[in-house]
Amino acid sequence: MNREEIIGKINGFFVSEFEADESTILPLENMTKTLGLDSLDFVDLVVSIENNFGFKVNPEDFQSIVTFQDFYEYVIQNIKQASSQ
């Protein structure tokens, strides 16, 4: 799966699971504010990432994720690490 496919899959999840308007999902926007995420939403997000991308999420990693771009990079980096093991 290439970078664009990963980002497309992530954005599709945001639209379907969090009812986000795709036009508001912009790389430099604040992900939590744009999606209106609360702590339970983050649990759903972690479960979805683990199920869809095949790596374990460390909840503490979310402390450094602010923008959609941060999130994309986090997922892409962890997919690369998981596939190299």
GIURWO-V10040 format. One record per residue. N is the residue number from 1. PSI is psi in whole degrees, 0 to 359 (none if undefined). Layout:
# GIURWO-V10040
n:N psi:PSI
n:N psi:PSI
This chain:
# GIURWO-V10040
n:1 psi:128
n:2 psi:175
n:3 psi:313
n:4 psi:322
n:5 psi:320
n:6 psi:312
n:7 psi:318
n:8 psi:319
n:9 psi:317
n:10 psi:310
n:11 psi:321
n:12 psi:322
n:13 psi:316
n:14 psi:320
n:15 psi:314
n:16 psi:319
n:17 psi:327
n:18 psi:7
n:19 psi:38
n:20 psi:147
n:21 psi:120
n:22 psi:331
n:23 psi:344
n:24 psi:352
n:25 psi:90
n:26 psi:141
n:27 psi:321
n:28 psi:3
n:29 psi:152
n:30 psi:118
n:31 psi:314
n:32 psi:315
n:33 psi:317
n:34 psi:318
n:35 psi:349
n:36 psi:42
n:37 psi:139
n:38 psi:184
n:39 psi:325
n:40 psi:325
n:41 psi:323
n:42 psi:325
n:43 psi:314
n:44 psi:319
n:45 psi:316
n:46 psi:313
n:47 psi:316
n:48 psi:317
n:49 psi:312
n:50 psi:319
n:51 psi:322
n:52 psi:335
n:53 psi:356
n:54 psi:31
n:55 psi:155
n:56 psi:136
n:57 psi:133
n:58 psi:112
n:59 psi:330
n:60 psi:337
n:61 psi:334
n:62 psi:344
n:63 psi:332
n:64 psi:359
n:65 psi:118
n:66 psi:309
n:67 psi:167
n:68 psi:321
n:69 psi:317
n:70 psi:316
n:71 psi:315
n:72 psi:312
n:73 psi:321
n:74 psi:310
n:75 psi:313
n:76 psi:315
n:77 psi:317
n:78 psi:328
n:79 psi:316
n:80 psi:316
n:81 psi:317
n:82 psi:323
n:83 psi:341
n:84 psi:355
n:85 psi:none
